[in-house]
Each structure stands twice: as structure tokens, then as C-alpha cells.
Amino acid sequence: MRPLRVRAWSLRSRVAALCATVGVILTGLGVFAAITAAAHNSQLDDVLNRASPMRAAGETLNTAMVDQETGIRGFAITGRDANLGPYRQGVADQNAQISRIEGYLHPGDRAVRAALDDVKARIDIWHREVAEPVIETVRREGVQAAQAQIEAGSTTQFDELRAAIGRMQTDIAVLRARSADAAKESSHTMVAIEIAAAAVIVLAGVFLLLLMDRLISRPILDLAGQVRAVATGDYQRHIESRLGSPELVRLAADVDRMRQQIASELSEVRDARQQVEWINQQLQSQAEELTRSNRDLEQFAYVASHDLQEPLRKVASFCQLLQRRYAGKLDERADQYIGFAVDGAQRMQRLINDLLAFSRIGRLTSGFTEVDLNRVLGDVKSQLEPRAGEDAEITWSGLPTVEGEEPLLTTLFANLVGNALKFRRPDVPPRVRIAAERDGKEWRINVRDNGIGIEAEFADKVFVIFQRLHARDAYEGTGIGLAIVKKIVEYHGGRIWLDVDVTPGASIWFTLPVLIGADEPGEEQESREVVGA
């Protein structure tokens, strides 16, 4: 059998062997401690939960017997049944305490059990030969005969009964003392086990520290010095470690291979860095070109919209002249064609104007200021009052002051409230409710109406530019209103969505950032305006 070469052991093997040895020792000590602790708990249980309650029950039993003897004498003197109360209560206490003592007894408590049996026997004798005869004499012959019977009798039986109770108490005290001595001894044993475990842990720790210093700390310091030399630029320095554990020797070899790889690839890294710098320059140029392209595209849309206005105005003007001059003079089909031309030119003008308004959002800015949305709703109410009708009602409450462009926010609410008034249900007075609630660092604002509503399948389409959900002859407009609303909300750093879970009518939510430095909202101050009131 080949001898075990400890010097060739790896650090992990040595630490594992040390931990295994310490673990076996501590496990043995732990098992011994568990057994000792269980015995200690049992002994404490004997002292606290058995012997002491039994001793107290014995004292109570002695008192119960004295109460019985006193009750018998009192009944013999007075003959009144009420004087038997102490006797009856004493009998009940006697039975309860005997049952209590029997419940605490273990099979090994032979002395206490024998003493309890003697006590029970003497109690039965005293009841049979003294107490019950006296009670029977009082009831048959009167108190004088009972007193004569007591005076003629002897107290020997009662004294022997109390002596038996005393012997039982002595046996209980012996049981308690024996359990207490055993608990004290097991406690000393547990302390010795803890000291031994602490000594094992301390010795293992010292041995582990010495092992780490010899196999890790000093070799690592030597290896670190060599690595620092390479880090200063001496890439040709050979790195090796002849000390320490086999793992450190292999680590030194791996570090040396890494040094060789770094030295061979250093030039490639420099070339790659130059290439990355060139790519970054190209990306920067492309980003600038993209910015310039977006700016030119916005300018193109703006200029194109303006340039389209002049020829379109001429077409619309001359079509209207043809309609006024030749209406009714040509055939019906000609009047229809001219009407189509006039309507198309006017609709094209509205589309171009809406497109211009859409392109100006975020491009032509007057700067953000603090805007009170209650004041904005007041202005919107005044703008929409002529087309709202006398039966329409617009209410709002708890609207905050936010940071934004007041004209754009006015346009936002004008479009939302205007849509609510436009898409009303026939013969149903329109009701529009605007409310706000704070959610962390943003305000959630809701515009709710009782109109025809929007189907859930169109929840994403309603915010697309020029998207219409109805025929052009059913409702006026170009279908750009909610697209403008969405762009204004996003320009102010918010988001907008359609709540599809409400009926009847439509419910649109959007968010706006809370004004910096604003306090948490307190009790809402409600402002109510009724159109047509």
C-alpha cells in the first residue's frame, strides 16, 4: 500500500480534511450534548412540573383532611346540616388532590405511590369508622349522643392519617432532591461539553490560519509582486510560484500564459481601438445627418403645406364662383359635379390646415409656464358654448396647476370636450366630466362623456392621424383631433389611452407631470361650470 503524501494534497483537500475532522468531533459532542440536554430537561421537568406540584397537592390534601375533621366536630355540636359544608368541600378537595398526585406519578415513583396508597387507605378507614358514624348518630339520636361518641372515641386514626400524609410529603421531597441533584450534574456536563466544543473550534481556527498563511497568504504576496512588475510594462517578465498549494502553482502558470497572450495581442488591441474611434466618428456624423434630415423634413412639410394653400384657394374660389353663377342653369349632374369639387377643395383646405397645426406642435414653442387647468377649462367652455347647446353640461373638479404651454393645453381640452359634444347620442343631453387624481409624480386626468362611445377594437386607431371611425357625411371633421391631442400630451411628457371598460360613452385618460415642488394634494376644491346655464 502506497503511503499517503500529504504534501501533494491540494488546499481544498486539506481544508476539507480539517473540516471533516472537526465536524466529526463536534457531531459527537453535539450528540452527547443532545442526550445530556434531554436528560436535563427531564430532570427539570421532574423538579418543576412533578415534584413541586405533588408537594403542593400534598399540603392541600392535609388541609382538606383538617377541614373535614373540623366540619364533623361542628356538625356534632350544632346538628345543622350547613356545618357539614367544610366536610363536603374537604372531601371534594381530597379527591381532587389525590387525582392530581396520581396524574403526576411515573411508573418508577414506587415510594411515593406506596405512601399515597397508605394515605388513601387511612382516609377510607377514618371516613368509615369516625366521620360517617358521627354523621349517622347526629341524624338518628341527636347532637348529645354524637358528642358523647366523639368524646369516647380516639384521635389516633386521624393522627395516623396525617402522619401518613407527612411520610408521603417526605418521599416527594426525596424525589425532588434527587431530580434537582441530577439536573445540576447534567448542567455541569453540558458546560463541559460547550468548553470542549469551543476548544476544538479555537484549535481548528488556529490551525486553519497557519495553513492559510503558509499555503495562501505568503505565496499570493509573492505572486502579486510579480504581477505588479508586469503591470508596470515589463511584459517579458516570467511569472512563477514555487511556494504554496498546487492550486497557486497552477494559477501562476495560468497568469504567465495570460501575460504572454496580452503581450501578443497588445498591438491588435491598439488597432481595434483606432477602428472603434473611427466607427464612433462615423456614428456621430450619421447622427448629425439624421438630425439635419429630420429638421429638413419638418421644414419641407411646413413649406409644402403653405405652397399648397395658394393653388388650392384658387381652385376653391373658382369652384364656388361656378356654383353660384351656374347653379340651376346646367343639368342636375353638372350641379352635382360642381358640388363635389367645392366640397373636395374645402375638405383639402381643412386637411392642410390641420396638418399645419399638427406639424407646429413642439416646433413653434412659446416656452413652458405654470398653467392652471381650471382657467383653461373656463376658456374652453366659452369657446364651445355656442355649439354645445343649452342642455349640455360640462363639469370639472380638482384640476391641478401644471407646467406646459397654455395654448397647446387649451387645444388639447378643446379637442377632447369638442369630440364629446360632437359624438352625442340622439335626444340625450350631453354630459362631460373632467377629473384629476395624483399618482406619484404625475397627474392622471380623465375626460368622460355619455355619448356614442368608442368600440374596444378601435382603441389604438383613434389616435392615428386622419383616422375616422364614421362616414364623412355622418360627422364633420378630418379625423386629426385625437392625433393632435396625443402629440400635445407626449410633448408635455405624458401618455394617453382609451378606457374601454366604461359604458355608456367614452372615457379618455392622459397624464401630465406634477409641477416640481408641488405638495401632496389635500382636500379637493371643486369648480363646476354648466354650459348654457
C-alpha positions as CSV (number, residue, x, y, z in Angstrom):
1,M,0.0,0.0,0.0
2,R,1.4,3.4,-1.1
3,P,2.0,5.9,1.8
4,L,-0.3,9.0,1.8
5,R,1.6,12.0,0.5
6,V,0.1,15.0,2.5
7,R,2.5,17.5,0.7
8,A,0.8,16.7,-2.6
9,W,-2.7,17.5,-1.2
10,S,-4.5,20.5,-2.6
11,L,-5.7,23.3,-0.4
12,R,-9.2,22.2,-0.9
13,S,-8.3,18.7,0.3
14,R,-6.5,19.9,3.3
15,V,-9.4,22.3,4.3
16,A,-11.9,19.5,3.7
17,A,-9.9,17.1,5.8
18,L,-9.7,19.6,8.7
19,C,-13.4,20.4,8.4
20,A,-14.3,16.7,8.3
21,T,-12.2,16.0,11.4
22,V,-13.7,19.0,13.3
23,G,-17.2,18.1,12.1
24,V,-16.9,14.5,13.4
25,I,-15.7,15.7,16.8
26,L,-18.4,18.4,17.0
27,T,-21.0,16.0,15.9
28,G,-20.0,13.6,18.6
29,L,-20.1,16.4,21.2
30,G,-23.4,17.5,19.8
31,V,-25.0,14.1,20.1
32,F,-23.7,13.8,23.6
33,A,-24.9,17.3,24.4
34,A,-28.4,16.5,22.9
35,I,-28.6,13.4,25.1
36,T,-27.5,15.4,28.2
37,A,-29.9,18.2,27.4
38,A,-32.8,15.8,27.1
39,A,-31.9,14.2,30.4
40,H,-31.5,17.7,31.9
41,N,-34.9,18.8,30.6
42,S,-36.5,15.6,32.0
43,Q,-34.9,16.2,35.4
44,L,-36.0,19.9,35.4
45,D,-39.5,18.6,34.5
46,D,-39.4,16.3,37.5
47,V,-38.5,19.2,39.8
48,L,-40.7,21.9,38.4
49,N,-43.7,20.1,36.8
50,R,-43.9,17.0,39.0
51,A,-42.3,17.1,42.4
52,S,-43.2,20.7,43.3
53,P,-46.9,20.4,42.2
54,M,-47.2,17.0,44.1
55,R,-45.8,18.6,47.2
56,A,-48.3,21.4,46.9
57,A,-51.1,18.9,46.3
58,G,-50.0,17.1,49.5
59,E,-50.2,20.2,51.6
60,T,-53.7,21.0,50.1
61,L,-54.7,17.3,50.9
62,N,-53.6,17.7,54.6
63,T,-55.6,21.0,54.8
64,A,-58.6,19.2,53.2
65,M,-58.5,16.5,55.9
66,V,-58.3,19.0,58.7
67,D,-61.3,20.8,57.2
68,Q,-63.2,17.5,57.2
69,E,-62.4,16.8,60.8
70,T,-63.4,20.3,61.8
71,G,-66.7,20.0,59.9
72,I,-67.5,16.7,61.6
73,R,-67.0,18.3,65.0
74,G,-69.0,21.4,64.2
75,F,-71.9,19.2,62.9
76,A,-71.8,17.1,66.1
77,I,-72.0,20.2,68.2
78,T,-74.8,22.1,66.3
79,G,-76.5,19.4,64.4
80,R,-77.1,21.9,61.5
81,D,-76.5,20.5,58.0
82,A,-74.9,23.8,57.0
83,N,-72.0,23.0,59.3
84,L,-71.2,20.0,57.1
85,G,-70.1,22.4,54.4
86,P,-66.3,22.2,55.3
87,Y,-66.6,18.5,55.4
88,R,-68.1,18.2,52.0
89,Q,-65.7,20.7,50.5
90,G,-62.8,18.8,52.2
91,V,-64.0,15.6,50.6
92,A,-64.1,17.2,47.2
93,D,-60.6,18.8,47.7
94,Q,-59.3,15.5,49.0
95,N,-60.4,13.6,45.9
96,A,-59.1,16.3,43.6
97,Q,-55.7,16.4,45.2
98,I,-55.3,12.6,45.2
99,S,-56.2,12.5,41.5
100,R,-53.7,15.3,40.9
101,I,-50.9,13.5,42.7
102,E,-51.8,10.2,40.8
103,G,-51.6,12.2,37.5
104,Y,-48.0,13.3,38.3
105,L,-46.7,9.8,39.2
106,H,-44.4,7.9,36.9
107,P,-44.0,4.1,37.0
108,G,-40.6,4.5,38.7
109,D,-42.0,6.5,41.6
110,R,-42.7,3.4,43.8
111,A,-42.1,5.0,47.2
112,V,-44.4,7.9,46.6
113,R,-47.1,5.7,45.1
114,A,-46.9,3.3,48.1
115,A,-47.2,6.3,50.5
116,L,-50.2,7.6,48.6
117,D,-51.9,4.2,48.7
118,D,-51.3,4.2,52.5
119,V,-52.8,7.7,52.8
120,K,-55.9,6.6,50.7
121,A,-56.4,3.5,52.9
122,R,-56.2,5.6,56.1
123,I,-58.6,8.1,54.7
124,D,-61.1,5.4,53.9
125,I,-60.7,4.0,57.5
126,W,-61.3,7.4,59.1
127,H,-64.4,8.0,56.9
128,R,-65.8,4.6,57.6
129,E,-65.0,4.4,61.4
130,V,-65.2,8.0,62.5
131,A,-66.8,10.5,60.2
132,E,-69.7,8.6,58.8
133,P,-70.8,7.1,62.1
134,V,-70.8,10.6,63.8
135,I,-73.0,11.9,60.9
136,E,-75.4,9.0,61.2
137,T,-75.6,9.4,65.1
138,V,-76.5,13.1,64.8
139,R,-79.2,12.4,62.3
140,R,-80.7,9.4,64.3
141,E,-80.0,10.2,68.0
142,G,-79.1,13.9,68.2
143,V,-76.1,16.0,69.0
144,Q,-75.7,14.9,72.6
145,A,-75.2,11.3,71.5
146,A,-72.8,12.4,68.7
147,Q,-70.8,14.5,71.2
148,A,-70.6,11.5,73.6
149,Q,-69.5,9.3,70.7
150,I,-66.7,11.8,69.8
151,E,-65.6,12.2,73.4
152,A,-65.5,8.4,73.9
153,G,-63.5,7.9,70.6
154,S,-59.9,8.4,70.0
155,T,-57.9,10.7,67.6
156,T,-55.4,8.0,66.9
157,Q,-56.8,7.2,63.4
158,F,-56.8,10.9,62.3
159,D,-53.3,11.4,63.7
160,E,-52.0,8.3,61.8
161,L,-53.7,9.7,58.7
162,R,-51.8,13.0,59.0
163,A,-48.6,11.1,59.7
164,A,-49.1,9.1,56.5
165,I,-49.5,12.3,54.6
166,G,-46.3,13.6,56.2
167,R,-44.5,10.5,55.1
168,M,-45.8,10.9,51.5
169,Q,-44.6,14.5,51.6
170,T,-41.1,13.3,52.7
171,D,-41.0,10.8,49.8
172,I,-41.9,13.6,47.4
173,A,-39.2,15.8,48.8
174,V,-36.7,13.0,48.3
175,L,-37.8,12.6,44.7
176,R,-37.5,16.4,44.2
177,A,-34.0,16.5,45.7
178,R,-32.8,13.5,43.6
179,S,-34.1,15.2,40.4
180,A,-32.5,18.5,41.4
181,D,-29.1,16.9,42.0
182,A,-29.3,15.0,38.7
183,A,-30.3,18.3,36.9
184,K,-27.3,20.1,38.4
185,E,-25.0,17.3,37.4
186,S,-26.3,17.3,33.8
187,S,-25.9,21.1,33.7
188,H,-22.2,20.8,34.7
189,T,-21.8,18.1,32.0
190,M,-23.3,20.5,29.3
191,V,-20.9,23.3,30.4
192,A,-18.0,20.8,30.0
193,I,-19.3,19.9,26.5
194,E,-19.5,23.5,25.5
195,I,-16.0,24.2,26.7
196,A,-14.7,21.2,24.8
197,A,-16.5,22.3,21.6
198,A,-15.1,25.8,22.0
199,A,-11.6,24.4,22.4
200,V,-12.0,22.3,19.3
201,I,-13.2,25.3,17.3
202,V,-10.4,27.5,18.6
203,L,-7.7,24.9,17.8
204,A,-9.2,24.3,14.3
205,G,-9.3,28.1,13.7
206,V,-5.6,28.5,14.7
207,F,-4.6,25.5,12.5
208,L,-6.6,26.9,9.6
209,L,-4.9,30.4,10.0
210,L,-1.5,28.8,10.0
211,L,-2.4,26.7,6.9
212,M,-3.8,29.8,5.1
213,D,-0.7,31.8,5.8
214,R,1.7,29.1,4.6
215,L,-0.2,28.0,1.6
216,I,-2.1,31.2,0.5
217,S,-1.0,34.5,2.1
218,R,2.7,34.4,1.6
219,P,2.6,32.8,-1.9
220,I,-0.1,35.3,-3.0
221,L,2.0,38.2,-1.9
222,D,5.0,36.9,-3.9
223,L,2.7,36.3,-6.9
224,A,1.2,39.8,-6.5
225,G,4.7,41.4,-6.6
226,Q,5.5,39.6,-9.9
227,V,2.1,40.7,-11.4
228,R,2.7,44.3,-10.4
229,A,6.1,44.2,-12.2
230,V,4.3,43.1,-15.3
231,A,1.6,45.7,-14.9
232,T,4.2,48.5,-15.0
233,G,5.0,47.4,-18.6
234,D,7.5,44.6,-18.2
235,Y,5.5,42.2,-20.3
236,Q,8.6,39.9,-20.8
237,R,8.9,39.0,-17.1
238,H,8.3,35.3,-16.4
239,I,5.8,34.6,-13.6
240,E,6.1,31.5,-11.5
241,S,5.3,30.3,-8.0
242,R,7.3,27.5,-6.3
243,L,5.6,28.0,-2.9
244,G,2.1,27.4,-1.7
245,S,-0.6,24.9,-2.6
246,P,-0.7,23.2,-6.0
247,E,-3.6,25.4,-7.0
248,L,-1.4,28.5,-6.6
249,V,1.3,26.9,-8.7
250,R,-1.2,26.3,-11.4
251,L,-2.6,29.8,-11.0
252,A,0.9,31.3,-11.5
253,A,1.3,29.2,-14.7
254,D,-2.1,30.5,-16.0
255,V,-1.2,34.1,-15.2
256,D,2.0,33.7,-17.1
257,R,0.1,32.3,-20.1
258,M,-2.2,35.3,-19.8
259,R,0.8,37.6,-19.8
260,Q,2.1,36.1,-23.0
261,Q,-1.3,36.4,-24.6
262,I,-1.7,40.0,-23.6
263,A,1.8,40.8,-24.9
264,S,1.0,39.1,-28.3
265,E,-2.4,40.8,-28.6
266,L,-1.5,44.3,-27.4
267,S,-0.8,45.5,-30.9
268,E,-4.2,44.1,-32.1
269,V,-6.0,45.9,-29.2
270,R,-4.4,49.2,-30.3
271,D,-5.5,48.6,-33.9
272,A,-9.0,47.7,-32.6
273,R,-9.2,50.9,-30.5
274,Q,-8.3,53.0,-33.5
275,Q,-11.0,51.3,-35.5
276,V,-13.6,51.8,-32.7
277,E,-12.7,55.5,-32.7
278,W,-13.2,55.7,-36.4
279,I,-16.6,54.0,-36.1
280,N,-17.7,56.4,-33.3
281,Q,-16.8,59.3,-35.6
282,Q,-18.9,57.8,-38.4
283,L,-21.8,57.2,-36.0
284,Q,-21.6,60.8,-34.8
285,S,-21.7,62.0,-38.4
286,Q,-24.7,59.9,-39.1
287,A,-26.5,61.2,-36.0
288,E,-25.8,64.7,-37.1
289,E,-27.1,63.9,-40.6
290,L,-30.2,62.3,-39.2
291,T,-30.9,65.4,-37.1
292,R,-30.4,67.6,-40.1
293,S,-32.6,65.3,-42.2
294,N,-35.4,65.5,-39.6
295,R,-35.2,69.2,-39.5
296,D,-35.3,69.4,-43.3
297,L,-38.3,67.1,-43.3
298,E,-40.2,69.3,-40.9
299,Q,-39.3,72.3,-42.9
300,F,-40.5,70.5,-46.1
301,A,-43.8,69.6,-44.6
302,Y,-44.3,73.2,-43.4
303,V,-43.3,74.8,-46.7
304,A,-45.2,72.2,-48.7
305,S,-48.4,72.9,-46.7
306,H,-48.0,76.6,-47.3
307,D,-47.3,76.2,-51.0
308,L,-50.3,74.0,-51.4
309,Q,-52.6,76.7,-49.9
310,E,-52.3,79.2,-52.8
311,P,-53.4,76.9,-55.8
312,L,-56.0,75.3,-53.5
313,R,-57.5,78.6,-52.6
314,K,-57.8,79.4,-56.4
315,V,-59.5,76.1,-57.1
316,A,-61.9,76.5,-54.2
317,S,-62.7,80.1,-55.1
318,F,-63.4,79.4,-58.8
319,C,-65.4,76.3,-58.0
320,Q,-67.5,78.4,-55.6
321,L,-68.0,81.0,-58.4
322,L,-69.1,78.3,-60.8
323,Q,-71.5,77.0,-58.2
324,R,-73.0,80.4,-57.5
325,R,-73.2,81.5,-61.2
326,Y,-74.3,78.3,-63.0
327,A,-76.3,76.7,-60.2
328,G,-79.6,75.5,-61.8
329,K,-78.5,76.6,-65.3
330,L,-76.9,73.3,-66.2
331,D,-78.2,69.8,-65.8
332,E,-78.5,68.2,-62.4
333,R,-75.4,66.1,-62.9
334,A,-73.3,69.3,-63.6
335,D,-74.5,70.8,-60.3
336,Q,-73.6,67.6,-58.6
337,Y,-70.1,67.6,-60.0
338,I,-69.5,71.2,-59.1
339,G,-70.7,70.4,-55.5
340,F,-68.2,67.6,-55.4
341,A,-65.4,69.9,-56.5
342,V,-66.3,72.6,-53.9
343,D,-66.6,70.0,-51.1
344,G,-63.3,68.4,-52.1
345,A,-61.4,71.7,-52.2
346,Q,-62.8,72.8,-48.8
347,R,-62.0,69.4,-47.3
348,M,-58.5,69.6,-48.7
349,Q,-58.1,73.1,-47.1
350,R,-59.2,71.7,-43.7
351,L,-56.8,68.8,-44.1
352,I,-53.8,71.1,-44.9
353,N,-54.7,73.5,-42.0
354,D,-54.9,70.5,-39.6
355,L,-51.6,69.2,-40.9
356,L,-50.0,72.6,-40.4
357,A,-51.4,72.7,-36.8
358,F,-50.1,69.1,-36.2
359,S,-46.6,70.0,-37.5
360,R,-46.3,73.1,-35.4
361,I,-46.7,71.2,-32.1
362,G,-43.4,71.1,-30.4
363,R,-41.7,73.1,-33.2
364,L,-43.1,76.5,-32.7
365,T,-42.9,76.9,-28.9
366,S,-43.5,79.8,-26.5
367,G,-41.9,78.0,-23.6
368,F,-43.4,76.2,-20.6
369,T,-45.1,78.2,-17.8
370,E,-47.3,77.3,-14.9
371,V,-50.8,76.7,-16.3
372,D,-54.0,76.5,-14.1
373,L,-56.1,73.9,-15.8
374,N,-59.3,75.3,-14.2
375,R,-58.7,78.5,-16.1
376,V,-58.0,76.6,-19.3
377,L,-61.4,74.7,-18.9
378,G,-63.1,78.0,-18.4
379,D,-61.7,79.3,-21.7
380,V,-62.7,76.0,-23.4
381,K,-66.2,76.2,-22.1
382,S,-66.5,79.8,-23.5
383,Q,-65.2,78.6,-26.9
384,L,-67.6,75.6,-27.1
385,E,-70.7,77.3,-25.6
386,P,-72.2,78.3,-29.0
387,R,-72.3,74.7,-30.4
388,A,-72.9,73.0,-27.1
389,G,-76.5,74.0,-26.7
390,E,-78.5,74.9,-23.7
391,D,-79.0,71.4,-22.5
392,A,-75.2,70.4,-22.5
393,E,-73.3,70.2,-19.2
394,I,-69.6,70.4,-18.7
395,T,-68.2,69.9,-15.2
396,W,-64.7,69.6,-13.8
397,S,-63.2,69.2,-10.3
398,G,-59.8,69.0,-8.6
399,L,-57.8,70.1,-11.7
400,P,-54.2,71.0,-10.8
401,T,-51.7,73.6,-11.9
402,V,-49.1,72.1,-14.3
403,E,-46.1,73.2,-16.3
404,G,-46.7,73.5,-20.0
405,E,-47.8,75.7,-23.0
406,E,-51.2,77.2,-22.3
407,P,-52.3,77.4,-26.0
408,L,-51.5,73.7,-26.6
409,L,-53.3,72.6,-23.4
410,T,-56.3,74.7,-24.4
411,T,-56.3,73.0,-27.8
412,L,-56.0,69.6,-26.0
413,F,-59.1,70.1,-23.9
414,A,-61.0,71.8,-26.7
415,N,-60.5,68.7,-28.9
416,L,-61.5,66.3,-26.2
417,V,-64.5,68.2,-25.0
418,G,-65.5,69.1,-28.6
419,N,-65.4,65.4,-29.6
420,A,-67.6,64.6,-26.5
421,L,-70.1,67.2,-27.7
422,K,-69.9,66.1,-31.3
423,F,-70.4,62.4,-30.8
424,R,-73.5,62.8,-28.7
425,R,-76.4,60.3,-28.6
426,P,-79.6,61.5,-30.2
427,D,-82.2,63.0,-27.8
428,V,-79.7,62.6,-24.9
429,P,-78.3,65.9,-23.4
430,P,-74.5,65.6,-23.5
431,R,-72.7,65.4,-20.1
432,V,-68.9,65.8,-20.0
433,R,-67.0,65.3,-16.7
434,I,-63.3,66.2,-16.3
435,A,-61.5,65.0,-13.2
436,A,-57.9,64.6,-12.0
437,E,-56.1,62.4,-9.4
438,R,-52.5,62.3,-8.4
439,D,-50.4,59.2,-8.9
440,G,-46.9,59.6,-7.6
441,K,-45.1,62.1,-9.8
442,E,-47.8,62.6,-12.4
443,W,-51.4,63.7,-12.7
444,R,-54.0,61.3,-14.2
445,I,-56.7,63.3,-15.9
446,N,-59.9,61.8,-17.2
447,V,-62.4,63.1,-19.7
448,R,-65.7,61.2,-19.6
449,D,-68.9,61.7,-21.6
450,N,-72.2,60.0,-22.2
451,G,-72.1,59.9,-26.0
452,I,-72.0,57.1,-28.5
453,G,-68.6,55.8,-27.2
454,I,-65.8,54.0,-29.0
455,E,-65.6,50.3,-29.6
456,A,-62.7,48.5,-27.9
457,E,-61.3,47.3,-31.3
458,F,-60.6,50.9,-32.3
459,A,-58.7,51.8,-29.0
460,D,-55.4,52.0,-30.8
461,K,-56.7,53.5,-34.1
462,V,-58.4,56.6,-32.7
463,F,-55.1,58.4,-32.0
464,V,-53.8,57.8,-35.6
465,I,-53.6,60.9,-37.8
466,F,-56.6,61.3,-40.2
467,Q,-58.2,58.1,-38.8
468,R,-62.0,58.3,-38.9
469,L,-64.4,55.7,-37.5
470,H,-67.5,57.1,-39.2
471,A,-68.5,58.2,-42.7
472,R,-67.6,61.8,-43.6
473,D,-71.3,62.8,-44.0
474,A,-72.2,61.4,-40.5
475,Y,-69.9,63.7,-38.5
476,E,-67.8,66.7,-39.5
477,G,-64.1,66.9,-39.1
478,T,-60.9,65.4,-40.6
479,G,-60.1,62.8,-38.0
480,I,-56.9,64.6,-36.8
481,G,-58.2,65.8,-33.4
482,L,-57.2,62.9,-31.2
483,A,-53.8,62.7,-33.1
484,I,-53.2,66.3,-32.1
485,V,-54.2,65.5,-28.5
486,K,-51.8,62.6,-28.4
487,K,-48.9,64.7,-29.8
488,I,-49.6,67.5,-27.3
489,V,-49.7,65.0,-24.3
490,E,-46.5,63.4,-25.4
491,Y,-44.8,66.8,-26.0
492,H,-45.6,67.6,-22.3
493,G,-44.1,64.3,-21.2
494,G,-47.3,62.3,-20.7
495,R,-49.2,59.4,-22.2
496,I,-52.8,58.9,-23.3
497,W,-55.1,55.9,-23.6
498,L,-58.7,55.0,-24.1
499,D,-60.6,53.3,-21.2
500,V,-62.6,50.6,-22.9
501,D,-64.3,49.3,-19.8
502,V,-66.9,52.1,-19.3
503,T,-70.4,52.4,-20.7
504,P,-72.2,54.4,-21.9
505,G,-70.0,57.0,-23.6
506,A,-66.2,57.3,-23.9
507,S,-63.6,57.7,-21.3
508,I,-60.1,59.0,-22.2
509,W,-57.2,59.2,-19.7
510,F,-54.0,61.1,-20.1
511,T,-51.1,62.1,-17.7
512,L,-49.2,65.2,-17.1
513,P,-46.1,65.6,-14.9
514,V,-46.6,67.0,-11.4
515,L,-45.3,70.6,-11.0
516,I,-41.8,70.5,-9.4
517,G,-42.1,71.3,-5.7
518,A,-45.8,70.7,-5.6
519,D,-47.2,69.4,-2.3
520,E,-49.3,66.3,-2.0
521,P,-52.9,67.1,-2.9
522,G,-55.2,68.0,0.0
523,E,-58.9,68.3,0.1
524,E,-60.2,68.9,-3.4
525,Q,-61.7,72.3,-4.2
526,E,-64.4,71.6,-6.8
527,S,-65.2,74.0,-9.6
528,R,-68.4,73.4,-11.6
529,E,-69.4,75.2,-14.8
530,V,-72.6,74.4,-16.7
531,V,-72.8,75.2,-20.3
532,G,-76.0,77.1,-21.1
533,A,-76.8,77.8,-17.5
